[in-house]
Amino acid sequence: MEQAVADFNDIPIYKHEFTKVGLIGEIYVKYNNYGQAHITQWLRSKNIEVVTPPIPAKSRKRVIKLVSRETQYKRNQDYKEIILYLCELITSKISVIGSRMKGVDYIFDIYKDKRTVFRLSDIAMLFPQAENKYLANKMGYYVKTGKLLNLRKGVYAKPGYNPLEFANLLYTPSYISLEYVLQQAGVVFQYDSRYTSVSYLSREIEADGNTYSYRRIKEDIIINTQGIIRKDNVNIATPERAFLDMLYLNKDYYFDNLNPLNRLLISQILPIYESAALEKRVFKILKNG
């Protein structure tokens, strides 16, 4: 510590008063050389101290605040040249940015994203410079013009969206399971058009002509990812996990075909339910199957 203090005290100090220029704006303007067009470097080359306030100024008109004494203004021969340069540069940047903002079409970036369903908060994270109110109005425009679908309040989707992704997004945490997975795997034969999930609540809703059904299960089970696959922005149970979820929630459920199930995987997933009764039911069904 003593050596650190000594090293700090050995730093040379130049007792000279420099003209100070306060540079304000959003974070990239203040701290990124590229974002500020290297203004800071240019000012320092003119022996000017650049000050970046920690809190952005409220007034956008006062883009640059010059802090100095009147006598320093008169002595500094480069003052007028510097101010003229900064004004021209800032004016040109603002006009370019303004013209670009007017023509911004967010839909292209939304379409490029791998996700097919978004909350407004997700879209806001894609465009941090835009205000939420403006984004909401823009999304409303895209819905009216058919570029996006408004599935629920504050939830938007691309045309041809993945309903499974919407099911996950609607209630979190949740994952696709039960009848939907078992039907897809050929474990049950009866057709069910619902998109079925397990979550922290029981609920059934209609959206865009589809039915989404949620069954409540213990939170400790939901957050355990064993037997859950993450693919294409969707959390979905393996057939073995869906089989156990179903037996846990409905002890009398009938399964048409157990052949697609991997019994070793069932035995590996089974302990997460911490249920002796479930273990007995599983053993009995697999023995008779």
Solvent accessible surface area in square Angstrom, and as a share of the most:
residue,aa,sasa,rsa
1,M,186,0.83
2,E,152,0.68
3,Q,124,0.55
4,A,59,0.46
5,V,76,0.44
6,A,43,0.33
7,D,77,0.40
8,F,145,0.60
9,N,106,0.55
10,D,110,0.57
11,I,98,0.49
12,P,92,0.58
13,I,145,0.74
14,Y,172,0.65
15,K,195,0.83
16,H,122,0.54
17,E,112,0.50
18,F,73,0.31
19,T,15,0.09
20,K,79,0.33
21,V,1,0.00
22,G,5,0.05
23,L,3,0.02
24,I,15,0.08
25,G,26,0.25
26,E,71,0.32
27,I,112,0.57
28,Y,126,0.48
29,V,47,0.27
30,K,12,0.05
31,Y,126,0.48
32,N,57,0.29
33,N,65,0.33
34,Y,188,0.72
35,G,39,0.37
36,Q,8,0.03
37,A,32,0.25
38,H,90,0.40
39,I,12,0.06
40,T,12,0.07
41,Q,93,0.42
42,W,64,0.22
43,L,0,0.00
44,R,147,0.53
45,S,81,0.52
46,K,66,0.28
47,N,108,0.55
48,I,7,0.04
49,E,76,0.34
50,V,17,0.10
51,V,57,0.33
52,T,42,0.25
53,P,40,0.25
54,P,118,0.74
55,I,135,0.69
56,P,74,0.47
57,A,49,0.38
58,K,203,0.86
59,S,50,0.32
60,R,213,0.78
61,K,191,0.81
62,R,162,0.59
63,V,44,0.25
64,I,40,0.20
65,K,118,0.50
66,L,36,0.18
67,V,72,0.42
68,S,33,0.21
69,R,157,0.57
70,E,106,0.48
71,T,77,0.45
72,Q,19,0.08
73,Y,55,0.21
74,K,157,0.67
75,R,167,0.61
76,N,37,0.19
77,Q,174,0.77
78,D,53,0.27
79,Y,61,0.23
80,K,153,0.65
81,E,88,0.40
82,I,3,0.02
83,I,47,0.24
84,L,112,0.56
85,Y,81,0.31
86,L,2,0.01
87,C,71,0.43
88,E,121,0.54
89,L,30,0.15
90,I,29,0.14
91,T,90,0.53
92,S,52,0.34
93,K,93,0.40
94,I,101,0.51
95,S,66,0.43
96,V,66,0.38
97,I,100,0.51
98,G,30,0.28
99,S,72,0.46
100,R,170,0.62
101,M,82,0.37
102,K,179,0.76
103,G,62,0.59
104,V,40,0.23
105,D,49,0.26
106,Y,9,0.03
107,I,4,0.02
108,F,130,0.54
109,D,64,0.33
110,I,0,0.00
111,Y,95,0.36
112,K,152,0.65
113,D,32,0.17
114,K,185,0.79
115,R,72,0.26
116,T,31,0.18
117,V,4,0.02
118,F,0,0.00
119,R,85,0.31
120,L,42,0.21
121,S,67,0.43
122,D,27,0.14
123,I,0,0.00
124,A,20,0.16
125,M,159,0.71
126,L,60,0.30
127,F,23,0.10
128,P,106,0.67
129,Q,123,0.55
130,A,17,0.13
131,E,120,0.54
132,N,95,0.49
133,K,156,0.66
134,Y,92,0.35
135,L,0,0.00
136,A,36,0.28
137,N,94,0.48
138,K,41,0.18
139,M,0,0.00
140,G,27,0.26
141,Y,114,0.43
142,Y,1,0.00
143,V,49,0.28
144,K,177,0.75
145,T,67,0.39
146,G,48,0.46
147,K,71,0.30
148,L,1,0.01
149,L,60,0.30
150,N,74,0.38
151,L,19,0.09
152,R,95,0.35
153,K,200,0.85
154,G,27,0.26
155,V,2,0.01
156,Y,21,0.08
157,A,0,0.00
158,K,24,0.10
159,P,71,0.44
160,G,80,0.77
161,Y,22,0.08
162,N,44,0.23
163,P,30,0.19
164,L,25,0.13
165,E,11,0.05
166,F,1,0.00
167,A,0,0.00
168,N,15,0.08
169,L,37,0.18
170,L,18,0.09
171,Y,27,0.10
172,T,98,0.57
173,P,58,0.37
174,S,9,0.06
175,Y,3,0.01
176,I,0,0.00
177,S,0,0.00
178,L,2,0.01
179,E,30,0.13
180,Y,36,0.14
181,V,7,0.04
182,L,0,0.00
183,Q,36,0.16
184,Q,117,0.52
185,A,31,0.24
186,G,24,0.23
187,V,0,0.00
188,V,8,0.05
189,F,136,0.57
190,Q,151,0.67
191,Y,166,0.63
192,D,33,0.17
193,S,75,0.48
194,R,66,0.24
195,Y,40,0.15
196,T,2,0.01
197,S,0,0.00
198,V,0,0.00
199,S,0,0.00
200,Y,97,0.37
201,L,26,0.13
202,S,70,0.45
203,R,115,0.42
204,E,99,0.44
205,I,18,0.09
206,E,117,0.52
207,A,7,0.05
208,D,87,0.45
209,G,78,0.75
210,N,39,0.20
211,T,25,0.14
212,Y,0,0.00
213,S,9,0.06
214,Y,4,0.01
215,R,86,0.31
216,R,153,0.56
217,I,6,0.03
218,K,89,0.38
219,E,116,0.52
220,D,100,0.52
221,I,0,0.00
222,I,9,0.05
223,I,107,0.54
224,N,52,0.27
225,T,100,0.58
226,Q,76,0.34
227,G,17,0.17
228,I,32,0.16
229,I,86,0.44
230,R,147,0.54
231,K,134,0.57
232,D,104,0.54
233,N,42,0.21
234,V,5,0.03
235,N,46,0.24
236,I,40,0.20
237,A,4,0.03
238,T,23,0.13
239,P,39,0.25
240,E,9,0.04
241,R,0,0.00
242,A,0,0.00
243,F,0,0.00
244,L,0,0.00
245,D,0,0.00
246,M,2,0.01
247,L,0,0.00
248,Y,57,0.22
249,L,40,0.20
250,N,58,0.30
251,K,128,0.54
252,D,115,0.60
253,Y,51,0.19
254,Y,163,0.62
255,F,18,0.07
256,D,55,0.28
257,N,39,0.20
258,L,20,0.10
259,N,134,0.69
260,P,58,0.36
261,L,13,0.07
262,N,68,0.35
263,R,107,0.39
264,L,117,0.58
265,L,71,0.35
266,I,1,0.01
267,S,61,0.40
268,Q,87,0.39
269,I,6,0.03
270,L,24,0.12
271,P,81,0.51
272,I,26,0.13
273,Y,2,0.01
274,E,144,0.64
275,S,25,0.16
276,A,73,0.56
277,A,57,0.44
278,L,0,0.00
279,E,80,0.36
280,K,149,0.63
281,R,56,0.21
282,V,5,0.03
283,F,139,0.58
284,K,131,0.55
285,I,41,0.21
286,L,25,0.12
287,K,149,0.63
288,N,114,0.58
289,G,66,0.63
